[in-house]
């Protein structure tokens, strides 16, 4: 395993346009643009101190798994522990095989969700608190198993009802100071969180923390970017328009290993 933080990523499949869409209307997707955006996203990680490890496809390729680029849904990191998820969708569950092989190659300790189903996009970590969206893809049984796995490591797991977005992190993420950020129309209950900041644009609700004062976020949220800059954050802006057409965002396309 690398001796410094890194990120796990997976290339977009040729069938990316067939990815699952649940809460939004499907729009035509430009695969060539999506590939360029993926490379730009990876470059943004790497120039900010996050070298990447690519999950390689099996010999049969990734074409049967159009959503596989959203690698965050298949594994969640808790320190040096990797929790391999159990996606509900039949086209997504096979994604975990190549991810599990990559974790073994990296010599990362891992546990696997075997009770109920869980997508990593439903898991939001804020310090030692773990919020998990009870969504169309994540069940209470899986949340209970995750709580048992994490209890010895000092984490508290809290289930959060979710009805307005595909995943919890489609609705909310967190700033480095622990403030939860979200776009009000897709947040079920902001009162669940001890500190909540509403942002003016939906893509602005999604940030990847690259450093204590550095955020990676979508370039499609200029008003939110100005709001964060006023709070003292440096920003790395990336265009992820083609992934947003599939209800994806900046958090979905990598797993950060600290």
C-alpha positions as CSV (number, residue, x, y, z in Angstrom):
1,X,0.0,0.0,0.0
2,X,1.3,3.5,-0.8
3,X,2.7,5.3,2.3
4,X,0.8,8.5,1.7
5,X,-2.8,9.3,0.8
6,X,-4.1,8.2,-2.6
7,X,-7.3,7.7,-4.5
8,X,-8.9,4.7,-6.1
9,X,-10.6,5.3,-9.4
10,X,-12.1,3.3,-12.3
11,X,-12.4,4.3,-15.9
12,X,-15.8,4.9,-17.5
13,X,-17.2,1.9,-19.4
14,X,-18.0,2.2,-23.1
15,X,-21.6,1.6,-22.0
16,X,-21.7,4.6,-19.6
17,X,-24.7,6.1,-21.3
18,X,-26.8,3.2,-20.2
19,X,-26.1,4.0,-16.5
20,X,-29.0,4.0,-14.0
21,X,-31.1,7.1,-13.7
22,X,-33.7,7.3,-11.0
23,X,-34.7,10.8,-9.8
24,X,-33.9,12.9,-12.9
25,X,-34.9,12.7,-16.6
26,X,-32.4,10.9,-18.9
27,X,-30.4,13.1,-21.2
28,X,-28.1,12.2,-24.1
29,X,-24.6,11.6,-22.9
30,X,-21.3,12.4,-24.7
31,X,-19.0,9.5,-24.0
32,X,-15.9,11.2,-25.5
33,X,-16.5,14.2,-23.3
34,X,-17.1,12.0,-20.3
35,X,-13.7,10.3,-20.9
36,X,-12.0,13.7,-21.1
37,X,-13.7,14.8,-17.9
38,X,-12.6,11.7,-16.1
39,X,-9.0,12.3,-17.1
40,X,-9.2,15.9,-16.0
41,X,-10.7,14.8,-12.7
42,X,-7.8,12.3,-12.1
43,X,-5.3,15.0,-13.0
44,X,-6.9,17.4,-10.5
45,X,-6.5,14.7,-7.8
46,X,-2.9,14.0,-8.7
47,X,-1.7,17.6,-8.9
48,X,-3.1,18.2,-5.4
49,X,-1.2,15.3,-3.8
50,X,-3.6,12.4,-4.4
51,X,-1.9,9.9,-6.7
52,X,-4.4,7.4,-8.2
53,X,-4.8,3.7,-8.4
54,X,-7.0,2.5,-11.2
55,X,-9.3,-0.5,-10.7
56,X,-8.6,-2.6,-13.9
57,X,-11.4,-4.3,-15.7
58,X,-11.7,-8.1,-15.7
59,X,-10.8,-9.9,-18.9
60,X,-14.4,-9.6,-20.1
61,X,-14.2,-5.8,-19.7
62,X,-16.6,-3.4,-17.9
63,X,-19.2,-3.1,-20.6
64,X,-21.8,-5.1,-18.6
65,X,-21.4,-2.6,-15.8
66,X,-22.2,0.9,-17.2
67,X,-22.1,2.6,-13.7
68,X,-18.7,1.1,-12.7
69,X,-16.9,4.5,-12.9
70,X,-18.9,5.5,-9.8
71,X,-16.4,3.5,-7.7
72,X,-17.4,5.1,-4.4
73,X,-20.5,2.9,-4.4
74,X,-18.5,-0.3,-4.1
75,X,-16.1,0.5,-1.2
76,X,-16.0,2.9,1.8
77,X,-12.8,3.6,3.7
78,X,-12.6,4.0,7.5
79,X,-9.0,4.8,8.2
80,X,-7.1,1.7,7.0
81,X,-10.2,-0.4,6.9
82,X,-12.0,-0.9,3.5
83,X,-15.7,-1.9,3.8
84,X,-16.8,-3.6,0.5
85,X,-20.4,-2.8,-0.1
86,X,-23.3,-5.0,-1.5
87,X,-25.0,-3.0,-4.2
88,X,-28.7,-3.9,-4.8
89,X,-28.8,-3.3,-8.5
90,X,-28.0,-6.5,-10.5
91,X,-25.8,-4.6,-12.9
92,X,-23.9,-3.0,-10.1
93,X,-23.2,-5.8,-7.7
94,X,-20.5,-7.4,-10.0
95,X,-18.5,-4.2,-9.7
96,X,-17.2,-5.3,-6.3
97,X,-15.1,-8.2,-7.7
98,X,-12.5,-6.1,-9.4
99,X,-12.5,-3.6,-6.5
100,X,-11.9,-6.5,-4.0
101,X,-9.0,-7.7,-6.1
102,X,-7.5,-4.2,-6.1
103,X,-7.8,-3.9,-2.3
104,X,-6.0,-7.2,-2.0
105,X,-3.2,-6.0,-4.3
106,X,-2.9,-2.9,-2.1
107,X,-2.8,-5.1,1.0
108,X,-5.7,-3.2,2.6
109,X,-7.7,-4.8,5.4
110,X,-11.3,-5.3,4.4
111,X,-14.7,-6.3,5.6
112,X,-17.8,-7.1,3.4
113,X,-21.4,-6.2,3.8
114,X,-23.4,-9.4,3.6
115,X,-26.6,-8.5,5.3
116,X,-29.0,-6.4,3.3
117,X,-27.7,-4.0,0.6
118,X,-25.5,-0.9,0.7
119,X,-24.2,1.6,-1.8
120,X,-21.1,3.6,-0.7
121,X,-22.8,6.8,-2.0
122,X,-25.2,6.6,0.9
123,X,-22.3,6.8,3.5
124,X,-21.2,10.2,4.8
125,X,-18.4,10.4,7.3
126,X,-18.0,13.4,9.6
127,X,-15.3,12.7,12.2
128,X,-16.4,9.7,14.2
129,X,-20.0,10.0,13.1
130,X,-21.2,8.0,10.0
131,X,-24.5,9.0,8.4
132,X,-26.0,6.4,6.2
133,X,-29.0,7.1,3.9
134,X,-31.8,4.6,4.1
135,X,-32.6,4.8,0.4
136,X,-33.8,2.7,-2.5
137,X,-30.4,1.0,-2.5
138,X,-29.4,0.8,1.2
139,X,-31.3,-1.2,3.8
140,X,-31.5,-1.1,7.6
141,X,-30.0,-4.5,7.8
142,X,-26.8,-3.3,6.1
143,X,-26.7,-0.2,8.3
144,X,-26.9,-2.4,11.4
145,X,-24.1,-4.6,10.1
146,X,-21.9,-1.6,9.3
147,X,-22.5,-0.3,12.8
148,X,-21.2,-3.6,14.2
149,X,-18.2,-3.5,12.0
150,X,-17.3,0.0,13.0
151,X,-18.1,0.0,16.7
152,X,-14.7,-1.3,17.8
153,X,-13.1,1.5,15.9
154,X,-15.1,4.2,17.7
155,X,-17.5,5.2,15.0
156,X,-21.2,5.9,15.6
157,X,-23.5,5.0,12.7
158,X,-26.8,6.8,12.2
159,X,-29.4,5.9,9.6
160,X,-30.9,8.9,7.8
161,X,-34.3,8.6,5.8
162,X,-33.8,9.5,2.2
163,X,-36.6,9.9,-0.3
164,X,-35.6,12.8,-2.6
165,X,-32.2,11.7,-4.0
166,X,-30.5,8.6,-5.3
167,X,-27.9,8.5,-2.5
168,X,-27.3,10.5,0.7
169,X,-24.2,12.1,-0.9
170,X,-26.3,13.1,-3.8
171,X,-28.1,15.4,-1.3
172,X,-25.4,16.3,1.3
173,X,-21.7,16.3,1.9
174,X,-19.5,17.9,4.6
175,X,-17.0,20.7,4.8
176,X,-13.7,20.1,6.7
177,X,-15.1,21.8,9.8
178,X,-17.9,19.3,9.9
179,X,-20.6,21.6,8.6
180,X,-23.1,19.6,6.5
181,X,-23.9,21.2,3.1
182,X,-26.9,20.5,1.0
183,X,-29.3,21.8,-1.6
184,X,-32.6,22.2,0.3
185,X,-35.0,20.8,-2.3
186,X,-33.4,17.4,-2.2
187,X,-32.6,17.2,1.6
188,X,-35.3,15.3,3.5
189,X,-34.6,16.8,7.0
190,X,-31.8,19.3,7.5
191,X,-32.5,19.1,11.3
192,X,-30.9,15.7,11.4
193,X,-27.5,17.4,11.3
194,X,-26.0,19.4,14.1
195,X,-24.8,22.1,11.7
196,X,-26.3,22.6,8.2
197,X,-25.6,25.1,5.5
198,X,-27.9,25.3,2.5
199,X,-26.2,26.0,-0.8
200,X,-27.7,27.9,-3.8
201,X,-27.0,25.3,-6.5
202,X,-27.5,21.5,-6.5
203,X,-24.0,20.6,-7.8
204,X,-22.6,22.8,-5.0
205,X,-23.8,20.3,-2.4
206,X,-21.0,17.9,-3.3
207,X,-17.4,18.5,-2.3
208,X,-14.3,16.2,-2.0
209,X,-12.0,17.3,0.8
210,X,-8.4,17.3,-0.5
211,X,-6.9,19.2,2.4
212,X,-8.0,21.1,5.5
213,X,-8.6,24.2,3.3
214,X,-8.9,22.7,-0.2
215,X,-12.1,21.4,-1.8
216,X,-12.7,19.7,-5.1
217,X,-16.1,20.6,-6.5
218,X,-18.2,20.9,-9.7
219,X,-17.6,23.9,-11.9
220,X,-21.4,24.1,-12.4
221,X,-21.9,25.9,-9.1
222,X,-20.3,29.3,-9.2
223,X,-22.4,30.9,-6.5
224,X,-21.6,28.1,-4.1
225,X,-17.9,28.3,-5.0
226,X,-18.0,32.0,-4.1
227,X,-19.7,31.1,-0.8
228,X,-17.0,28.6,0.1
229,X,-14.2,31.0,-1.0
230,X,-15.7,33.6,1.4
231,X,-15.4,31.0,4.2
232,X,-11.6,30.8,3.4
233,X,-11.5,27.6,1.3
234,X,-9.3,27.1,-1.8
235,X,-11.2,25.5,-4.6
236,X,-10.3,23.0,-7.4
237,X,-13.1,23.2,-9.9
238,X,-13.8,20.3,-12.4
239,X,-16.4,19.8,-15.1
240,X,-18.4,16.6,-14.4
241,X,-21.5,17.5,-16.5
242,X,-21.7,14.0,-18.1
243,X,-21.7,12.3,-14.8
244,X,-24.2,14.7,-13.4
245,X,-26.6,13.5,-16.2
246,X,-26.4,10.1,-14.4
247,X,-27.0,11.5,-10.9
248,X,-23.3,11.3,-10.3
249,X,-21.1,14.0,-8.7
250,X,-17.4,14.7,-7.7
251,X,-17.6,12.4,-4.7
252,X,-18.7,9.3,-6.7
253,X,-15.8,9.0,-9.0
254,X,-13.0,8.2,-6.5
255,X,-12.4,6.6,-3.1
256,X,-9.9,8.5,-1.1
257,X,-7.5,6.4,1.1
258,X,-6.0,8.6,3.9
